[in-house]
């Protein structure tokens, strides 16, 4: 695996589906659009931009140092303009004073205004909720909640990428071990400890061992990173953010020529 953070299509949020088998309209802009994280994070597993694309956050592992690193970008959503680390948040079990302690974090996301940070950890099989003192300021993180991902039959013991619907009342998780997208309804938006029992949507035949999940802006399209197929699978949803209804697999986009171990997918705010 290339130890790089690669944004394959940050320009295109709304991928164009030309037929049920092919995803088109995606352009890889070349190695100049790849940002090498080797010296900071040997295994980058999850990424997230702030609202205006001037910051990118990378979660992953370097030796025994599990961490979130924050980088600034001089051009919004253009990772070729990434600068050096501006902030670092240690989250591993060997980190003194860390707001949480877990090994092998694979997923990262924020709430809508950037005042909460969420990380999936694979030692304790949990999603951790952290409050931030100010928007997208990871140096002020304090843990305020957690959600176990494997205590229900629809859950998963290897939590990977995660995301919310637009108002924070639904939480979605890529369940690597059981080849499924796990989803919860939250009675209080963005508070993971208010989650009910999860549902599950199988991606065994379309995106085996899923590593990340994301949606388009209105929740009618879902994208899942396959851990074994080196591709991103696209789905149409009849109802926004509803995996219990009709969901149609529309095709796959191969990323094998860019990276043979894709972990994550993220879009710009305007597509």
Beta strands, then each sheet from edge to edge (+ up, - down):
strand 1: 4-6
strand 2: 16-19
strand 3: 22-24
strand 4: 34-36
strand 5: 43-49
strand 6: 55-62
strand 7: 65-73
strand 8: 82-90
strand 9: 107-110
strand 10: 116-121
strand 11: 126-131
strand 12: 142-148
strand 13: 159-164
strand 14: 170-175
strand 15: 180-185
strand 16: 199-202
strand 17: 210-215
strand 18: 221-226
strand 19: 231-237
strand 20: 247-254
sheet 1: 1+ 4-
sheet 2: 2+ 3-
sheet 3: 5+ 6- 7+ 8-
sheet 4: 9+ 10- 11+ 12-
sheet 5: 13+ 14- 15+ 16-
sheet 6: 17+ 18- 19+ 20-
end
